[in-house]
Amino acid sequence: MIDMRVREEDMTNRQVPLAGDGQESRDFVAGIDRTRLDYDHAVILAILDDLMFTSKIKSAAAHLGVPISFARTADAALAGMRTLPPKLVILDLNNPRTDPLGTVGKMKADPLLSSVPIVGFASHVQTDVIEAARKAGVDDVLARSAFTQHLPEILARAL
């Protein structure tokens, strides 16, 4: 269960830490790293296990002031999404540990999550993965390089 408590002093700055007292508070419940949460709208959820892309996404989100959460497994992602549906999901389509296409299928079958936009990224040479993602319902499928290049625009869409 994700801790949704809000401290009164946090209501003024609208970037609400969920646990702890640090500048970048984290909640690791259910495998989700929730660095910031704006209660006016749901977060972006990135489902990936790649430290390089996690760092790139975190940095871009912090620069733009976009609230974002990270999940390393499909189960953690789906549990988090059902608690607080995101405005955007980002998937690493090359990560078998997160079962990206299975996650998309479960999202599309869930009335609460079926309309959440999904952006996926994959190696440009894996045309079979790209095609399978499009057929599964991923809204935007990008090569890893294009995803990195357009990351600020992708994150800004959720604002």
Backbone as CSV, one residue per row, in Angstrom:
resi,resn,N_x,N_y,N_z,CA_x,CA_y,CA_z,C_x,C_y,C_z
1,MET,0.837,-1.175,0.000,0.000,0.000,0.000,0.885,1.242,0.000
2,ILE,0.589,2.196,-0.824,1.372,3.421,-0.924,0.897,4.415,0.119
3,ASP,1.838,5.015,0.832,1.527,5.982,1.869,1.073,7.284,1.220
4,MET,-0.184,7.662,1.409,-0.735,8.855,0.775,-0.895,10.008,1.771
5,ARG,-0.245,9.923,2.938,-0.360,10.984,3.930,0.319,12.251,3.434
6,VAL,-0.280,13.377,3.768,0.247,14.672,3.362,0.451,15.510,4.606
7,ARG,1.657,16.034,4.762,1.917,16.923,5.878,1.385,18.299,5.528
8,GLU,0.818,18.997,6.506,0.189,20.287,6.264,1.142,21.296,5.643
9,GLU,2.399,21.326,6.106,3.359,22.287,5.563,3.685,22.015,4.098
10,ASP,3.448,20.789,3.637,3.718,20.450,2.252,2.627,20.920,1.306
11,MET,1.473,21.253,1.811,0.365,21.659,0.951,0.618,22.995,0.271
12,THR,1.521,23.795,0.784,1.760,25.109,0.206,2.640,25.054,-1.033
13,ASN,3.622,24.140,-1.074,4.512,24.130,-2.228,4.081,23.142,-3.310
14,ARG,3.055,22.345,-3.059,2.433,21.437,-4.010,3.320,20.295,-4.466
15,GLN,4.585,20.249,-4.072,5.411,19.085,-4.352,5.521,18.339,-3.035
16,VAL,4.798,17.264,-2.928,4.550,16.630,-1.647,5.418,15.396,-1.466
17,PRO,6.370,15.420,-0.518,7.099,14.192,-0.231,6.184,13.203,0.472
18,LEU,6.337,11.949,0.167,5.474,10.945,0.764,6.067,10.324,2.016
19,ALA,7.369,10.351,2.158,7.985,9.729,3.330,9.319,10.397,3.599
20,GLY,9.715,10.428,4.864,11.020,10.972,5.217,11.049,12.482,5.200
21,ASP,12.210,13.021,5.497,12.367,14.467,5.600,13.344,15.028,4.584
22,GLY,13.914,14.198,3.716,14.929,14.655,2.777,14.355,15.506,1.667
23,GLN,15.249,16.180,0.963,14.847,17.030,-0.153,14.211,16.187,-1.254
24,GLU,14.704,14.979,-1.433,14.135,14.080,-2.438,13.623,12.846,-1.715
25,SER,12.428,12.949,-1.191,11.839,11.880,-0.402,11.390,10.749,-1.314
26,ARG,11.516,9.506,-0.830,11.144,8.360,-1.654,10.255,7.408,-0.886
27,ASP,9.374,6.781,-1.594,8.538,5.745,-1.031,8.800,4.481,-1.836
28,PHE,9.426,3.499,-1.216,9.763,2.273,-1.920,8.717,1.187,-1.722
29,VAL,7.567,1.535,-1.168,6.505,0.567,-0.975,6.065,0.046,-2.340
30,ALA,5.859,-1.220,-2.457,5.415,-1.886,-3.689,6.402,-1.697,-4.834
31,GLY,7.679,-1.432,-4.525,8.692,-1.325,-5.566,8.645,-0.043,-6.354
32,ILE,7.944,0.974,-5.867,7.830,2.232,-6.600,8.679,3.287,-5.932
33,ASP,9.488,3.966,-6.717,10.284,5.091,-6.245,9.511,6.344,-6.628
34,ARG,8.831,6.926,-5.674,7.978,8.077,-5.936,8.716,9.309,-5.423
35,THR,9.421,10.022,-6.322,10.253,11.123,-5.881,9.452,12.372,-5.575
36,ARG,8.401,12.618,-6.307,7.554,13.784,-6.052,6.138,13.448,-6.457
37,LEU,5.195,14.083,-5.816,3.805,13.860,-6.172,3.062,15.172,-6.056
38,ASP,2.427,15.578,-7.109,1.607,16.784,-7.128,0.167,16.307,-7.053
39,TYR,-0.537,16.677,-5.996,-1.876,16.150,-5.799,-2.915,16.772,-6.729
40,ASP,-2.545,17.741,-7.557,-3.481,18.288,-8.531,-3.627,17.385,-9.745
41,HIS,-2.676,16.540,-10.001,-2.775,15.600,-11.114,-1.898,14.388,-10.844
42,ALA,-2.208,13.311,-11.512,-1.470,12.069,-11.302,-0.066,12.188,-11.880
43,VAL,0.781,11.323,-11.443,2.172,11.316,-11.856,2.366,10.608,-13.183
44,ILE,3.534,10.788,-13.743,3.998,9.953,-14.850,4.605,8.727,-14.194
45,LEU,4.358,7.574,-14.757,4.947,6.351,-14.241,5.875,5.784,-15.294
46,ALA,7.137,5.619,-14.935,8.129,5.011,-15.816,8.381,3.598,-15.323
47,ILE,8.195,2.634,-16.212,8.380,1.224,-15.865,9.634,0.751,-16.574
48,LEU,10.724,0.708,-15.831,11.997,0.318,-16.412,12.974,-0.098,-15.330
49,ASP,14.035,-0.744,-15.767,15.041,-1.255,-14.850,16.435,-0.851,-15.328
50,ASP,16.536,0.098,-16.201,17.792,0.552,-16.793,18.245,1.811,-16.056
51,LEU,19.367,1.737,-15.365,19.830,2.870,-14.561,20.138,4.107,-15.404
52,MET,20.657,3.909,-16.605,20.973,5.048,-17.463,19.695,5.807,-17.858
53,PHE,18.675,5.080,-18.277,17.433,5.749,-18.666,16.686,6.283,-17.446
54,THR,16.768,5.581,-16.329,16.156,6.100,-15.106,16.765,7.449,-14.757
55,SER,18.079,7.534,-14.833,18.776,8.789,-14.530,18.389,9.901,-15.503
56,LYS,18.333,9.585,-16.786,17.956,10.585,-17.798,16.533,11.099,-17.559
57,ILE,15.620,10.186,-17.288,14.224,10.567,-17.082,14.076,11.379,-15.806
58,LYS,14.736,10.939,-14.728,14.684,11.665,-13.450,15.214,13.080,-13.608
59,SER,16.325,13.204,-14.291,16.945,14.517,-14.494,16.041,15.440,-15.307
60,ALA,15.503,14.938,-16.396,14.616,15.755,-17.239,13.347,16.141,-16.481
61,ALA,12.783,15.198,-15.719,11.569,15.477,-14.955,11.830,16.521,-13.876
62,ALA,12.965,16.411,-13.189,13.309,17.389,-12.152,13.494,18.771,-12.767
63,HIS,14.156,18.829,-13.914,14.381,20.107,-14.597,13.061,20.776,-14.987
64,LEU,12.099,19.973,-15.415,10.799,20.499,-15.844,9.805,20.639,-14.691
65,GLY,10.134,20.067,-13.540,9.206,20.085,-12.414,8.032,19.145,-12.612
66,VAL,8.255,18.074,-13.363,7.203,17.101,-13.650,7.260,15.998,-12.595
67,PRO,6.163,15.744,-11.887,6.155,14.664,-10.900,6.193,13.300,-11.583
68,ILE,7.059,12.417,-11.080,7.257,11.121,-11.734,7.495,10.031,-10.702
69,SER,7.094,8.822,-11.050,7.335,7.632,-10.236,8.011,6.593,-11.110
70,PHE,8.727,5.675,-10.462,9.405,4.598,-11.167,8.992,3.263,-10.567
71,ALA,8.783,2.280,-11.435,8.506,0.915,-10.996,9.446,-0.010,-11.743
72,ARG,9.948,-1.021,-11.050,10.881,-1.966,-11.657,10.222,-3.263,-12.087
73,THR,8.980,-3.469,-11.666,8.281,-4.702,-12.042,6.873,-4.363,-12.517
74,ALA,6.313,-5.259,-13.291,4.949,-5.062,-13.794,3.945,-5.054,-12.652
75,ASP,4.121,-5.955,-11.680,3.183,-6.034,-10.557,3.180,-4.734,-9.747
76,ALA,4.367,-4.205,-9.470,4.459,-2.944,-8.730,3.831,-1.807,-9.534
77,ALA,4.073,-1.804,-10.829,3.523,-0.742,-11.683,2.001,-0.788,-11.696
78,LEU,1.444,-1.973,-11.905,-0.014,-2.098,-11.977,-0.671,-1.760,-10.639
79,ALA,-0.066,-2.184,-9.544,-0.612,-1.848,-8.227,-0.589,-0.345,-8.006
80,GLY,0.512,0.305,-8.368,0.612,1.753,-8.226,-0.371,2.494,-9.111
81,MET,-0.536,2.016,-10.338,-1.461,2.669,-11.265,-2.907,2.546,-10.803
82,ARG,-3.235,1.438,-10.200,-4.615,1.259,-9.726,-4.894,2.125,-8.500
83,THR,-3.855,2.445,-7.746,-3.999,3.329,-6.594,-4.123,4.777,-7.040
84,LEU,-3.286,5.168,-7.981,-3.264,6.536,-8.489,-2.957,6.481,-9.983
85,PRO,-3.987,6.448,-10.840,-3.733,6.343,-12.284,-2.866,7.498,-12.783
86,PRO,-1.810,7.193,-13.516,-0.929,8.245,-14.036,-1.525,8.919,-15.264
87,LYS,-0.950,10.045,-15.625,-1.350,10.716,-16.856,-0.572,10.184,-18.045
88,LEU,0.539,9.501,-17.774,1.379,8.963,-18.832,2.191,7.811,-18.264
89,VAL,2.357,6.756,-19.063,3.224,5.637,-18.704,4.341,5.569,-19.732
90,ILE,5.565,5.413,-19.236,6.742,5.240,-20.086,7.249,3.819,-19.876
91,LEU,7.447,3.095,-20.973,7.887,1.700,-20.908,9.183,1.482,-21.670
92,ASP,10.095,0.739,-21.069,11.269,0.239,-21.769,10.844,-1.078,-22.397
93,LEU,10.656,-1.078,-23.690,10.133,-2.256,-24.389,11.157,-3.383,-24.509
94,ASN,12.424,-3.102,-24.212,13.470,-4.118,-24.292,13.708,-4.831,-22.969
95,ASN,12.938,-4.517,-21.947,13.187,-5.080,-20.631,12.235,-6.245,-20.341
96,PRO,12.701,-7.479,-20.456,11.817,-8.625,-20.210,11.385,-8.729,-18.740
97,ARG,12.157,-8.179,-17.835,11.817,-8.257,-16.408,10.507,-7.528,-16.089
98,THR,10.218,-6.465,-16.839,8.993,-5.703,-16.581,7.824,-6.172,-17.442
99,ASP,8.043,-7.152,-18.307,6.996,-7.680,-19.176,6.191,-6.542,-19.817
100,PRO,6.845,-5.716,-20.633,6.176,-4.523,-21.158,4.888,-4.806,-21.933
101,LEU,4.887,-5.796,-22.802,3.677,-6.051,-23.588,2.580,-6.664,-22.729
102,GLY,2.951,-7.483,-21.761,1.971,-8.011,-20.821,1.362,-6.907,-19.971
103,THR,2.195,-5.951,-19.581,1.714,-4.807,-18.803,0.731,-3.981,-19.625
104,VAL,1.072,-3.747,-20.887,0.178,-2.992,-21.773,-1.153,-3.729,-21.904
105,GLY,-1.110,-5.037,-22.102,-2.338,-5.826,-22.221,-3.218,-5.716,-20.980
106,LYS,-2.600,-5.775,-19.806,-3.362,-5.647,-18.558,-3.931,-4.242,-18.398
107,MET,-3.162,-3.230,-18.819,-3.669,-1.856,-18.756,-4.869,-1.679,-19.680
108,LYS,-4.774,-2.184,-20.889,-5.852,-2.016,-21.865,-7.111,-2.777,-21.451
109,ALA,-6.948,-3.851,-20.660,-8.094,-4.632,-20.196,-8.741,-4.044,-18.941
110,ASP,-8.086,-3.096,-18.310,-8.577,-2.496,-17.068,-9.276,-1.174,-17.394
111,PRO,-10.574,-1.041,-17.136,-11.298,0.187,-17.476,-10.696,1.450,-16.848
112,LEU,-10.082,1.315,-15.685,-9.461,2.450,-15.015,-8.191,2.916,-15.728
113,LEU,-7.505,1.998,-16.408,-6.198,2.297,-17.006,-6.186,2.291,-18.531
114,SER,-7.269,1.865,-19.149,-7.263,1.662,-20.603,-7.018,2.930,-21.409
115,SER,-7.328,4.085,-20.852,-7.147,5.325,-21.610,-5.848,6.063,-21.266
116,VAL,-5.026,5.501,-20.387,-3.759,6.131,-20.021,-2.812,6.042,-21.222
117,PRO,-2.274,7.178,-21.681,-1.333,7.147,-22.802,-0.049,6.407,-22.426
118,ILE,0.494,5.667,-23.387,1.709,4.884,-23.170,2.741,5.261,-24.223
119,VAL,3.947,5.576,-23.754,5.089,5.820,-24.636,6.099,4.721,-24.355
120,GLY,6.531,4.045,-25.406,7.523,2.991,-25.253,8.755,3.289,-26.069
121,PHE,9.896,2.801,-25.601,11.121,2.967,-26.375,11.833,1.621,-26.483
122,ALA,12.489,1.428,-27.629,13.168,0.161,-27.909,14.340,0.417,-28.843
123,SER,15.179,-0.563,-28.952,16.283,-0.485,-29.897,15.718,-0.380,-31.315
124,HIS,16.281,0.502,-32.118,15.748,0.735,-33.466,15.868,-0.482,-34.377
125,VAL,16.751,-1.407,-34.061,16.921,-2.586,-34.909,15.918,-3.688,-34.575
126,GLN,15.191,-3.550,-33.482,14.224,-4.575,-33.088,12.841,-4.233,-33.626
127,THR,12.704,-4.352,-34.930,11.451,-3.991,-35.581,10.296,-4.884,-35.144
128,ASP,10.592,-6.139,-34.776,9.540,-7.031,-34.295,8.978,-6.540,-32.960
129,VAL,9.830,-6.035,-32.068,9.386,-5.493,-30.782,8.567,-4.226,-31.006
130,ILE,9.038,-3.387,-31.912,8.333,-2.133,-32.216,6.935,-2.429,-32.765
131,GLU,6.843,-3.348,-33.691,5.550,-3.703,-34.281,4.623,-4.351,-33.252
132,ALA,5.156,-5.234,-32.427,4.350,-5.891,-31.389,3.825,-4.861,-30.384
133,ALA,4.635,-3.873,-30.044,4.210,-2.824,-29.106,3.068,-2.011,-29.696
134,ARG,3.176,-1.672,-30.958,2.094,-0.912,-31.611,0.803,-1.726,-31.634
135,LYS,0.910,-3.002,-31.952,-0.277,-3.863,-31.987,-0.889,-4.048,-30.605
136,ALA,-0.040,-4.047,-29.569,-0.529,-4.224,-28.190,-1.239,-2.987,-27.658
137,GLY,-0.981,-1.821,-28.292,-1.668,-0.614,-27.856,-0.781,0.492,-27.325
138,VAL,0.542,0.362,-27.498,1.438,1.447,-27.098,1.190,2.611,-28.052
139,ASP,0.883,3.784,-27.492,0.493,4.930,-28.309,1.637,5.487,-29.148
140,ASP,2.804,5.631,-28.539,3.985,6.148,-29.242,5.139,5.192,-28.991
141,VAL,5.725,4.678,-30.056,6.884,3.795,-29.951,8.050,4.511,-30.613
142,LEU,9.111,4.691,-29.833,10.268,5.432,-30.309,11.540,4.607,-30.182
143,ALA,12.491,4.889,-31.065,13.831,4.326,-30.885,14.422,4.950,-29.623
144,ARG,15.331,4.244,-28.989,15.925,4.744,-27.746,16.524,6.136,-27.939
145,SER,17.204,6.358,-29.054,17.831,7.661,-29.309,16.783,8.759,-29.486
146,ALA,15.697,8.447,-30.184,14.629,9.438,-30.379,13.921,9.731,-29.061
147,PHE,13.755,8.708,-28.226,13.147,8.915,-26.918,13.985,9.886,-26.094
148,THR,15.289,9.662,-26.068,16.186,10.554,-25.321,16.127,11.972,-25.874
149,GLN,16.133,12.095,-27.180,16.114,13.414,-27.825,14.822,14.174,-27.523
150,HIS,13.695,13.487,-27.484,12.393,14.129,-27.300,11.851,14.024,-25.879
151,LEU,12.679,13.580,-24.945,12.225,13.354,-23.576,11.565,14.575,-22.932
152,PRO,12.126,15.775,-23.044,11.449,16.930,-22.428,10.033,17.150,-22.966
153,GLU,9.843,16.982,-24.273,8.514,17.161,-24.855,7.555,16.057,-24.388
154,ILE,8.058,14.851,-24.277,7.239,13.722,-23.830,6.761,13.968,-22.402
155,LEU,7.661,14.368,-21.532,7.297,14.627,-20.135,6.370,15.822,-20.005
156,ALA,6.593,16.854,-20.794,5.766,18.063,-20.714,4.322,17.793,-21.124
157,ARG,4.096,16.767,-21.950,2.724,16.420,-22.365,1.835,16.075,-21.179
158,ALA,2.421,15.576,-20.124,1.624,15.141,-18.980,1.258,16.281,-18.037
159,LEU,1.766,17.449,-18.303,1.437,18.580,-17.417,0.047,19.131,-17.677
